[in-house]
Amino acid sequence: MEFHDRVLRHFHDSIHAKQRSMDMLPDDIVRASRLMVESLQNEGKILSCGNGGSAGDAQHFSSELLNRFEMERPGLPAMALTTDSSTLTSIANDYSYEEIFSKQVRALGHAGDVLLAISTSGNSGNVIAAIRAAHERDMRVVALTGRDGGDMAELYLPGDVELRVPADVTARIQEVHLVLIHCLCDLIDQSLFGTDQHP
């Protein structure tokens, strides 16, 4: 029965984190989607990065844009900076792990592009470096964080959007991040193609 109760607690805690996020984040989610839509409408692209589960989220987001989300539509320019093992390991080996995303942002990012920076703690050194590089390239930033926002909270410029999940447990933050990613994908599709499909 103990394991059964633990499972129930996971569901309960996940629901609670999502309800709190639902109360706090919708306006910022809309702002983040508009920032991304504006970039895409002006021939920009969205670069995404994160570590561990957040790397998976970065890849999930870019695949939904480049391929499709819920509707048939042209692919949208998005790229996860977490996928090229040769690039990642060469930068980590020749320079430092902290630079694995920032060097890619400096090489691939242009003014008007958007960086989707994902860190549950807000303290990931390589994501922080990527944000600084994005600002150097006149890019805007959408950040997915949690807890107190971490060191990333001190970096945002006007026009950036932080979506900070009101939770402290990494698993709960990651679960809400997935919902945020799906919200962003849906709002981008509706803004650009407007077919008003599910949901």
MDAnalysis code that builds the backbone (N, CA, C; Angstrom):
import MDAnalysis as mda
import numpy as np

u = mda.Universe.empty(597, n_residues=199, atom_resindex=np.repeat(np.arange(199), 3), trajectory=True)
u.add_TopologyAttr("name", ["N", "CA", "C"] * 199)
u.add_TopologyAttr("resid", np.arange(1, 200))
u.add_TopologyAttr("resname", ["MET", "GLU", "PHE", "HIS", "ASP", "ARG", "VAL", "LEU", "ARG", "HIS", "PHE", "HIS", "ASP", "SER", "ILE", "HIS", "ALA", "LYS", "GLN", "ARG", "SER", "MET", "ASP", "MET", "LEU", "PRO", "ASP", "ASP", "ILE", "VAL", "ARG", "ALA", "SER", "ARG", "LEU", "MET", "VAL", "GLU", "SER", "LEU", "GLN", "ASN", "GLU", "GLY", "LYS", "ILE", "LEU", "SER", "CYS", "GLY", "ASN", "GLY", "GLY", "SER", "ALA", "GLY", "ASP", "ALA", "GLN", "HIS", "PHE", "SER", "SER", "GLU", "LEU", "LEU", "ASN", "ARG", "PHE", "GLU", "MET", "GLU", "ARG", "PRO", "GLY", "LEU", "PRO", "ALA", "MET", "ALA", "LEU", "THR", "THR", "ASP", "SER", "SER", "THR", "LEU", "THR", "SER", "ILE", "ALA", "ASN", "ASP", "TYR", "SER", "TYR", "GLU", "GLU", "ILE", "PHE", "SER", "LYS", "GLN", "VAL", "ARG", "ALA", "LEU", "GLY", "HIS", "ALA", "GLY", "ASP", "VAL", "LEU", "LEU", "ALA", "ILE", "SER", "THR", "SER", "GLY", "ASN", "SER", "GLY", "ASN", "VAL", "ILE", "ALA", "ALA", "ILE", "ARG", "ALA", "ALA", "HIS", "GLU", "ARG", "ASP", "MET", "ARG", "VAL", "VAL", "ALA", "LEU", "THR", "GLY", "ARG", "ASP", "GLY", "GLY", "ASP", "MET", "ALA", "GLU", "LEU", "TYR", "LEU", "PRO", "GLY", "ASP", "VAL", "GLU", "LEU", "ARG", "VAL", "PRO", "ALA", "ASP", "VAL", "THR", "ALA", "ARG", "ILE", "GLN", "GLU", "VAL", "HIS", "LEU", "VAL", "LEU", "ILE", "HIS", "CYS", "LEU", "CYS", "ASP", "LEU", "ILE", "ASP", "GLN", "SER", "LEU", "PHE", "GLY", "THR", "ASP", "GLN", "HIS", "PRO"])
u.atoms.positions = np.array([
    [0.815, -1.203, 0.000],
    [0.000, 0.000, 0.000],
    [0.860, 1.269, 0.000],
    [2.059, 1.164, 0.574],
    [2.935, 2.325, 0.628],
    [3.271, 2.812, -0.783],
    [3.611, 1.889, -1.700],
    [3.931, 2.282, -3.066],
    [2.708, 2.872, -3.758],
    [1.544, 2.280, -3.521],
    [0.312, 2.826, -4.095],
    [0.125, 4.283, -3.657],
    [0.345, 4.554, -2.385],
    [0.194, 5.910, -1.862],
    [1.227, 6.859, -2.471],
    [2.428, 6.356, -2.690],
    [3.460, 7.197, -3.321],
    [3.044, 7.580, -4.737],
    [2.476, 6.643, -5.467],
    [2.005, 6.943, -6.822],
    [0.923, 8.018, -6.769],
    [-0.027, 7.841, -5.852],
    [-1.091, 8.842, -5.723],
    [-0.523, 10.210, -5.388],
    [0.514, 10.240, -4.541],
    [1.110, 11.521, -4.169],
    [1.751, 12.194, -5.374],
    [2.400, 11.399, -6.237],
    [2.983, 11.980, -7.455],
    [1.900, 12.640, -8.311],
    [0.804, 11.952, -8.511],
    [-0.279, 12.527, -9.302],
    [-0.824, 13.792, -8.638],
    [-1.053, 13.717, -7.336],
    [-1.596, 14.864, -6.618],
    [-0.656, 16.069, -6.716],
    [0.632, 15.827, -6.485],
    [1.593, 16.929, -6.511],
    [1.727, 17.519, -7.908],
    [1.658, 16.659, -8.931],
    [1.733, 17.143, -10.302],
    [0.516, 18.009, -10.636],
    [-0.646, 17.557, -10.237],
    [-1.871, 18.331, -10.470],
    [-1.793, 19.675, -9.763],
    [-1.308, 19.668, -8.522],
    [-1.200, 20.902, -7.744],
    [-0.255, 21.894, -8.426],
    [0.900, 21.407, -8.902],
    [1.855, 22.283, -9.586],
    [1.249, 22.864, -10.857],
    [0.498, 22.062, -11.564],
    [-0.133, 22.546, -12.792],
    [-1.237, 23.553, -12.488],
    [-1.993, 23.323, -11.420],
    [-3.038, 24.278, -11.053],
    [-2.442, 25.619, -10.651],
    [-1.369, 25.605, -9.858],
    [-0.722, 26.855, -9.474],
    [-0.171, 27.577, -10.706],
    [0.414, 26.818, -11.623],
    [0.942, 27.416, -12.846],
    [-0.185, 27.979, -13.697],
    [-1.302, 27.272, -13.744],
    [-2.464, 27.740, -14.506],
    [-2.952, 29.084, -13.971],
    [-2.865, 29.288, -12.668],
    [-3.304, 30.537, -12.067],
    [-2.332, 31.685, -12.326],
    [-1.049, 31.358, -12.478],
    [-0.026, 32.399, -12.510],
    [0.544, 32.722, -13.889],
    [0.564, 31.763, -14.811],
    [1.408, 31.903, -15.999],
    [0.722, 32.205, -17.333],
    [-0.600, 32.103, -17.464],
    [-1.181, 32.248, -18.811],
    [-0.804, 33.529, -19.553],
    [-0.807, 34.684, -18.902],
    [-0.473, 35.933, -19.599],
    [0.963, 35.906, -20.108],
    [1.874, 35.365, -19.305],
    [3.273, 35.289, -19.733],
    [3.461, 34.268, -20.846],
    [2.682, 33.195, -20.837],
    [2.753, 32.218, -21.924],
    [2.331, 32.872, -23.234],
    [1.270, 33.667, -23.188],
    [0.813, 34.376, -24.389],
    [1.890, 35.347, -24.864],
    [2.511, 36.066, -23.935],
    [3.587, 37.004, -24.318],
    [4.749, 36.259, -24.957],
    [5.120, 35.119, -24.390],
    [6.222, 34.339, -24.950],
    [5.883, 33.849, -26.358],
    [4.655, 33.401, -26.549],
    [4.260, 32.909, -27.874],
    [4.296, 34.046, -28.897],
    [3.873, 35.234, -28.494],
    [3.887, 36.377, -29.419],
    [5.309, 36.756, -29.812],
    [6.217, 36.675, -28.847],
    [7.619, 36.946, -29.132],
    [8.138, 35.963, -30.174],
    [7.808, 34.692, -30.016],
    [8.257, 33.669, -30.962],
    [7.605, 33.842, -32.328],
    [6.315, 34.143, -32.328],
    [5.601, 34.342, -33.589],
    [6.198, 35.524, -34.357],
    [6.473, 36.610, -33.648],
    [7.070, 37.778, -34.300],
    [8.398, 37.424, -34.942],
    [9.200, 36.631, -34.248],
    [10.471, 36.199, -34.815],
    [10.263, 35.368, -36.077],
    [9.367, 34.391, -36.002],
    [9.116, 33.513, -37.149],
    [8.546, 34.279, -38.331],
    [7.703, 35.262, -38.075],
    [7.120, 36.058, -39.158],
    [8.153, 36.941, -39.846],
    [9.268, 37.175, -39.168],
    [10.316, 38.032, -39.718],
    [11.563, 37.243, -40.096],
    [11.337, 36.004, -40.531],
    [12.403, 35.135, -41.026],
    [13.396, 34.745, -39.936],
    [12.970, 34.834, -38.678],
    [13.831, 34.396, -37.587],
    [13.643, 32.924, -37.291],
    [14.383, 32.456, -36.310],
    [14.322, 31.053, -35.892],
    [14.397, 30.984, -34.374],
    [14.104, 29.811, -33.851],
    [14.138, 29.605, -32.409],
    [15.176, 28.541, -32.093],
    [16.172, 28.911, -31.307],
    [17.181, 27.987, -30.811],
    [16.805, 27.600, -29.394],
    [17.036, 26.351, -29.019],
    [16.650, 25.906, -27.677],
    [17.783, 25.126, -27.038],
    [17.854, 25.207, -25.700],
    [18.917, 24.494, -24.993],
    [18.507, 24.182, -23.560],
    [19.174, 23.201, -22.982],
    [18.959, 22.775, -21.609],
    [19.792, 21.530, -21.359],
    [19.830, 21.082, -20.122],
    [20.627, 19.915, -19.729],
    [19.721, 18.799, -19.226],
    [20.112, 17.556, -19.474],
    [19.363, 16.423, -18.951],
    [17.934, 16.399, -19.469],
    [16.970, 16.336, -18.539],
    [15.570, 16.361, -18.946],
    [15.224, 17.626, -19.705],
    [15.877, 18.733, -19.366],
    [15.632, 19.987, -20.078],
    [16.199, 19.947, -21.497],
    [17.245, 19.149, -21.719],
    [17.727, 18.920, -23.087],
    [16.662, 18.186, -23.888],
    [16.041, 17.191, -23.247],
    [14.940, 16.491, -23.901],
    [13.799, 17.438, -24.237],
    [13.487, 18.360, -23.330],
    [12.427, 19.343, -23.585],
    [12.809, 20.269, -24.739],
    [14.078, 20.677, -24.793],
    [14.535, 21.537, -25.890],
    [14.360, 20.830, -27.228],
    [14.699, 19.542, -27.270],
    [14.545, 18.770, -28.500],
    [13.065, 18.533, -28.826],
    [12.280, 18.298, -27.812],
    [10.845, 18.105, -28.005],
    [10.243, 19.349, -28.656],
    [10.558, 20.521, -28.111],
    [10.026, 21.761, -28.667],
    [10.439, 21.949, -30.122],
    [11.725, 21.781, -30.401],
    [12.191, 22.033, -31.768],
    [11.586, 21.045, -32.752],
    [11.379, 19.795, -32.327],
    [10.781, 18.815, -33.233],
    [9.314, 19.141, -33.525],
    [8.596, 19.646, -32.521],
    [7.189, 20.011, -32.736],
    [7.079, 21.157, -33.733],
    [8.046, 22.088, -33.703],
    [8.000, 23.209, -34.639],
    [8.487, 22.798, -36.024],
    [9.619, 22.114, -36.070],
    [10.208, 21.791, -37.370],
    [9.379, 20.769, -38.129],
    [8.777, 19.829, -37.425],
    [7.931, 18.836, -38.073],
    [6.469, 19.292, -38.034],
    [5.774, 19.000, -36.938],
    [4.388, 19.432, -36.777],
    [3.992, 19.233, -35.327],
    [2.937, 19.950, -34.918],
    [2.367, 19.755, -33.586],
    [1.035, 19.059, -33.762],
    [-0.084, 19.780, -33.756],
    [-1.405, 19.143, -33.871],
    [-2.008, 19.272, -35.258],
    [-1.464, 20.124, -36.094],
    [-2.067, 20.359, -37.412],
    [-1.035, 20.165, -38.514],
    [-1.541, 19.910, -39.703],
    [-0.677, 19.865, -40.873],
    [-0.346, 21.296, -41.281],
    [0.936, 21.589, -41.352],
    [1.371, 22.929, -41.738],
    [2.841, 22.859, -42.111],
    [3.367, 23.907, -42.764],
    [4.787, 23.887, -43.118],
    [5.655, 23.824, -41.867],
    [6.836, 23.263, -42.013],
    [7.776, 23.242, -40.906],
    [8.234, 24.646, -40.552],
    [8.517, 24.851, -39.278],
    [8.968, 26.149, -38.789],
    [10.418, 26.037, -38.331],
    [11.221, 27.083, -38.539],
    [12.656, 26.993, -38.256],
    [12.960, 27.000, -36.763],
    [13.371, 25.863, -36.264],
    [13.744, 25.699, -34.869],
    [14.868, 24.678, -34.789],
    [15.743, 24.867, -33.803],
    [16.908, 23.985, -33.695],
    [17.290, 23.820, -32.235],
    [17.423, 22.583, -31.787],
    [17.929, 22.306, -30.451],
    [19.455, 22.272, -30.490],
    [20.080, 22.941, -29.547],
    [21.539, 23.012, -29.493],
    [22.137, 21.875, -28.675],
    [21.338, 20.853, -28.418],
    [21.728, 19.763, -27.518],
    [22.034, 18.458, -28.240],
    [21.946, 18.436, -29.568],
    [21.870, 17.160, -30.282],
    [23.142, 16.723, -30.991],
    [24.049, 17.643, -31.292],
    [25.233, 17.316, -32.092],
    [26.370, 16.928, -31.153],
    [26.574, 15.628, -30.986],
    [27.555, 15.166, -29.996],
    [28.982, 15.585, -30.354],
    [29.297, 15.653, -31.630],
    [30.648, 16.073, -32.015],
    [30.893, 17.527, -31.644],
    [29.901, 18.377, -31.921],
    [30.032, 19.785, -31.549],
    [30.091, 19.949, -30.040],
    [29.183, 19.295, -29.329],
    [29.132, 19.436, -27.874],
    [30.441, 18.986, -27.225],
    [30.937, 17.825, -27.644],
    [32.137, 17.296, -26.993],
    [33.390, 18.058, -27.397],
    [33.431, 18.574, -28.620],
    [34.621, 19.340, -29.014],
    [34.683, 20.661, -28.256],
    [33.543, 21.321, -28.090],
    [33.536, 22.571, -27.328],
    [33.885, 22.298, -25.871],
    [33.276, 21.263, -25.294],
    [33.557, 20.929, -23.899],
    [35.024, 20.575, -23.701],
    [35.614, 19.864, -24.674],
    [37.006, 19.443, -24.567],
    [37.972, 20.593, -24.804],
    [37.719, 21.399, -25.837],
    [38.664, 22.450, -26.224],
    [38.504, 23.711, -25.378],
    [37.311, 23.952, -24.877],
    [37.042, 25.158, -24.092],
    [36.514, 24.761, -22.715],
    [35.212, 24.659, -22.582],
    [34.628, 24.194, -21.316],
    [33.187, 23.795, -21.566],
    [32.661, 22.961, -20.661],
    [31.263, 22.547, -20.780],
    [30.331, 23.751, -20.709],
    [30.729, 24.777, -19.991],
    [29.887, 25.957, -19.843],
    [29.637, 26.651, -21.178],
    [30.487, 26.419, -22.171],
    [30.371, 27.123, -23.454],
    [29.674, 26.307, -24.548],
    [29.162, 25.117, -24.216],
    [28.638, 24.253, -25.278],
    [27.451, 24.859, -26.014],
    [26.679, 25.693, -25.352],
    [25.545, 26.339, -26.019],
    [25.904, 27.742, -26.512],
    [26.668, 28.481, -25.728],
    [26.946, 29.878, -26.082],
    [27.733, 29.982, -27.388],
    [28.681, 29.075, -27.610],
    [29.425, 29.135, -28.871],
    [28.510, 28.856, -30.061],
    [27.553, 27.966, -29.876],
    [26.595, 27.702, -30.957],
    [25.678, 28.899, -31.185],
    [25.256, 29.537, -30.097],
    [24.399, 30.724, -30.240],
    [25.142, 31.817, -31.009],
    [26.406, 32.026, -30.673],
    [27.170, 33.069, -31.367],
    [27.357, 32.741, -32.847],
    [27.474, 31.456, -33.168],
    [27.686, 31.055, -34.558],
    [26.395, 31.027, -35.368],
    [25.279, 30.637, -34.732],
    [24.036, 30.385, -35.469],
    [22.968, 31.445, -35.261],
    [23.053, 32.177, -34.161],
    [22.006, 33.133, -33.830],
    [22.172, 34.452, -34.549],
    [21.048, 35.077, -34.869],
    [21.038, 36.395, -35.513],
    [20.039, 37.293, -34.794],
    [20.189, 38.585, -35.003],
    [19.249, 39.539, -34.426],
    [17.839, 39.164, -34.832],
    [16.933, 39.154, -33.876],
    [15.550, 38.799, -34.149],
    [15.220, 37.352, -33.884],
    [16.223, 36.495, -33.734],
    [15.976, 35.110, -33.349],
    [15.594, 35.058, -31.869],
    [15.113, 33.903, -31.437],
    [14.729, 33.700, -30.042],
    [15.488, 32.508, -29.487],
    [15.961, 32.637, -28.252],
    [16.544, 31.516, -27.523],
    [15.531, 31.022, -26.500],
    [15.188, 29.736, -26.577],
    [14.389, 29.087, -25.538],
    [15.376, 28.439, -24.570],
    [15.520, 29.028, -23.384],
    [16.507, 28.606, -22.401],
    [15.795, 27.876, -21.270],
    [16.126, 26.606, -21.067],
    [15.382, 25.770, -20.126],
    [16.307, 25.313, -18.999],
    [15.912, 25.620, -17.764],
    [16.664, 25.180, -16.587],
    [15.717, 25.156, -15.400],
    [15.511, 23.996, -14.804],
    [14.561, 23.914, -13.690],
    [15.009, 24.768, -12.511],
    [16.317, 24.868, -12.293],
    [16.844, 25.645, -11.166],
    [17.102, 27.097, -11.531],
    [17.322, 27.358, -12.816],
    [17.750, 28.683, -13.245],
    [19.221, 28.939, -12.997],
    [19.970, 27.897, -12.628],
    [21.377, 28.062, -12.273],
    [22.341, 27.324, -13.194],
    [21.870, 26.790, -14.307],
    [22.738, 26.022, -15.212],
    [23.730, 26.970, -15.891],
    [25.015, 26.757, -15.622],
    [26.026, 27.678, -16.124],
    [26.046, 27.801, -17.630],
    [25.861, 26.678, -18.338],
    [25.915, 26.754, -19.803],
    [24.667, 27.418, -20.388],
    [23.538, 27.327, -19.706],
    [22.338, 28.029, -20.161],
    [22.463, 29.524, -19.881],
    [23.038, 29.869, -18.737],
    [23.308, 31.274, -18.429],
    [24.226, 31.880, -19.484],
    [25.284, 31.148, -19.853],
    [26.198, 31.635, -20.886],
    [25.490, 31.789, -22.227],
    [24.552, 30.889, -22.519],
    [23.792, 30.982, -23.769],
    [22.916, 32.234, -23.781],
    [22.307, 32.561, -22.642],
    [21.491, 33.779, -22.563],
    [22.344, 35.009, -22.824],
    [23.520, 35.052, -22.214],
    [24.415, 36.198, -22.440],
    [24.814, 36.295, -23.916],
    [25.099, 35.146, -24.533],
    [25.460, 35.146, -25.951],
    [24.287, 35.596, -26.812],
    [23.074, 35.166, -26.446],
    [21.888, 35.585, -27.202],
    [21.722, 37.093, -27.148],
    [21.924, 37.671, -25.988],
    [21.808, 39.127, -25.879],
    [22.878, 39.835, -26.706],
    [24.069, 39.270, -26.751],
    [25.123, 39.836, -27.595],
    [24.715, 39.840, -29.058],
    [23.914, 38.856, -29.447],
    [23.475, 38.733, -30.843],
    [22.134, 39.438, -31.090],
    [21.692, 40.236, -30.124],
    [20.404, 40.948, -30.239],
    [19.238, 39.984, -30.421],
    [19.321, 38.846, -29.765],
    [18.221, 37.890, -29.724],
    [17.415, 38.126, -28.446],
    [16.169, 37.702, -28.469],
    [15.364, 37.729, -27.257],
    [15.310, 36.331, -26.658],
    [14.927, 36.277, -25.393],
    [14.998, 35.033, -24.632],
    [13.633, 34.710, -24.040],
    [13.225, 33.448, -24.205],
    [12.122, 32.878, -23.429],
    [12.755, 31.840, -22.520],
    [12.572, 31.983, -21.212],
    [13.182, 31.078, -20.245],
    [12.114, 30.260, -19.544],
    [12.342, 28.964, -19.437],
    [11.508, 28.080, -18.634],
    [12.318, 27.700, -17.405],
    [11.839, 28.115, -16.227],
    [12.573, 27.874, -14.987],
    [11.608, 27.372, -13.916],
    [12.099, 27.332, -12.686],
    [11.287, 26.962, -11.534],
    [11.912, 27.530, -10.281],
    [11.438, 27.065, -9.135],
    [11.947, 27.510, -7.838],
    [11.932, 29.040, -7.756],
    [13.098, 29.663, -7.445],
    [13.145, 31.126, -7.334],
    [13.699, 31.774, -8.598],
    [13.838, 30.996, -9.667],
    [14.362, 31.530, -10.920],
    [15.863, 31.471, -11.037],
    [16.561, 31.281, -9.915],
    [18.011, 31.132, -9.931],
    [18.747, 32.345, -10.457],
    [19.998, 32.129, -10.855],
    [20.839, 33.218, -11.358],
    [20.348, 33.769, -12.693],
    [19.601, 32.958, -13.434],
    [19.069, 33.435, -14.712],
    [18.144, 34.630, -14.525],
    [17.508, 34.726, -13.361],
    [16.528, 35.794, -13.122],
    [17.153, 37.178, -13.193],
    [18.479, 37.265, -13.026],
    [19.156, 38.562, -13.050],
    [19.559, 38.983, -14.462],
    [19.343, 38.134, -15.442],
    [19.908, 38.367, -16.779],
    [18.933, 38.940, -17.791],
    [17.642, 38.871, -17.523],
    [16.667, 39.187, -18.563],
    [16.667, 40.671, -18.903],
    [16.460, 40.926, -20.188],
    [16.340, 42.286, -20.697],
    [14.886, 42.562, -21.041],
    [14.523, 43.827, -21.189],
    [13.152, 44.126, -21.647],
    [12.855, 43.386, -22.953],
    [11.714, 42.766, -23.022],
    [11.347, 41.968, -24.189],
    [11.539, 40.483, -23.977],
    [12.375, 40.092, -23.012],
    [12.505, 38.678, -22.659],
    [11.285, 38.259, -21.824],
    [11.025, 36.955, -21.795],
    [9.909, 36.429, -21.001],
    [10.391, 35.222, -20.205],
    [10.177, 35.257, -18.891],
    [10.462, 34.106, -18.051],
    [9.158, 33.429, -17.665],
    [9.104, 32.113, -17.860],
    [7.974, 31.303, -17.407],
    [8.494, 30.463, -16.245],
    [8.282, 30.978, -15.035],
    [8.821, 30.352, -13.824],
    [7.742, 29.508, -13.153],
    [7.950, 28.213, -13.107],
    [6.983, 27.297, -12.516],
    [7.023, 27.450, -10.994],
    [5.884, 27.674, -10.340],
    [5.849, 27.840, -8.882],
    [5.914, 26.491, -8.164],
    [7.082, 25.869, -8.258],
    [7.306, 24.569, -7.615],
    [8.783, 24.446, -7.293],
    [9.115, 23.556, -6.363],
    [10.494, 23.364, -5.936],
    [11.071, 22.009, -6.323],
    [10.221, 21.039, -6.628],
    [10.684, 19.691, -6.967],
    [10.947, 19.615, -8.469],
    [12.124, 19.126, -8.832],
    [12.527, 19.101, -10.238],
    [11.517, 18.373, -11.116],
    [11.041, 17.223, -10.668],
    [10.098, 16.445, -11.480],
    [8.828, 17.233, -11.753],
    [8.333, 17.934, -10.751],
    [7.105, 18.713, -10.939],
    [7.348, 19.870, -11.917],
    [8.503, 20.512, -11.791],
    [8.830, 21.616, -12.700],
    [8.903, 21.100, -14.133],
    [9.566, 19.963, -14.325],
    [9.688, 19.394, -15.668],
    [8.326, 19.027, -16.243],
    [7.440, 18.514, -15.409],
    [6.100, 18.157, -15.890],
    [5.347, 19.386, -16.371],
    [5.480, 20.489, -15.661],
    [4.820, 21.710, -16.099],
    [5.512, 22.287, -17.332],
    [6.829, 22.169, -17.402],
    [7.543, 22.646, -18.594],
    [6.994, 21.999, -19.859],
    [6.659, 20.727, -19.782],
    [6.099, 20.062, -20.958],
    [4.764, 20.684, -21.350],
    [3.931, 20.999, -20.370],
    [2.661, 21.673, -20.674],
    [2.934, 23.036, -21.297],
    [3.897, 23.779, -20.760],
    [4.227, 25.094, -21.306],
    [4.680, 24.982, -22.761],
    [5.507, 23.977, -23.044],
    [5.975, 23.768, -24.410],
    [4.799, 23.501, -25.347],
    [3.859, 22.677, -24.916],
    [2.704, 22.383, -25.758],
    [1.822, 23.620, -25.931],
    [1.687, 24.422, -24.887],
    [0.943, 25.680, -25.015],
    [1.603, 26.589, -26.047],
    [2.913, 26.735, -25.966],
    [3.623, 27.590, -26.914],
    [3.454, 27.082, -28.341],
    [3.577, 25.777, -28.543],
    [3.418, 25.209, -29.884],
    [2.018, 25.477, -30.420],
    [1.018, 25.296, -29.583],
    [-0.361, 25.522, -30.006],
    [-0.608, 26.986, -30.348],
    [-0.136, 27.903, -29.515],
    [-0.365, 29.319, -29.772],
    [0.388, 29.785, -31.010],
    [1.582, 29.251, -31.237],
    [2.311, 29.578, -32.467],
    [1.522, 29.109, -33.686],
    [1.038, 27.874, -33.648],
    [0.254, 27.361, -34.772],
    [-0.991, 28.191, -35.013],
    [-1.716, 28.518, -33.949],
    [-2.954, 29.281, -34.111],
    [-2.671, 30.688, -34.629],
    [-1.574, 31.277, -34.172],
    [-1.242, 32.632, -34.617],
    [-0.834, 32.662, -36.081],
    [-0.110, 31.652, -36.518],
    [0.416, 31.656, -37.883],
    [-0.539, 31.034, -38.894],
    [-1.343, 30.061, -38.444],
    [-2.158, 29.308, -39.396],
    [-3.642, 29.333, -39.071],
    [-3.996, 29.603, -37.819],
    [-5.354, 29.946, -37.414],
    [-6.471, 29.011, -37.788],
    [-6.263, 27.703, -37.738],
    [-7.334, 26.798, -38.117],
    [-8.203, 26.395, -36.928],
    [-7.790, 26.809, -35.724],
    [-8.583, 26.566, -34.508],
    [-8.900, 25.100, -34.303],
    [-7.912, 24.228, -34.535],
    [-8.086, 22.808, -34.262],
    [-7.940, 22.548, -32.772],
    [-8.024, 21.268, -32.380],
    [-7.881, 20.834, -30.982],
    [-6.655, 21.504, -30.352],
    [-6.713, 21.988, -29.081],
    [-7.873, 21.808, -28.195],
    [-8.930, 22.882, -28.412],
])
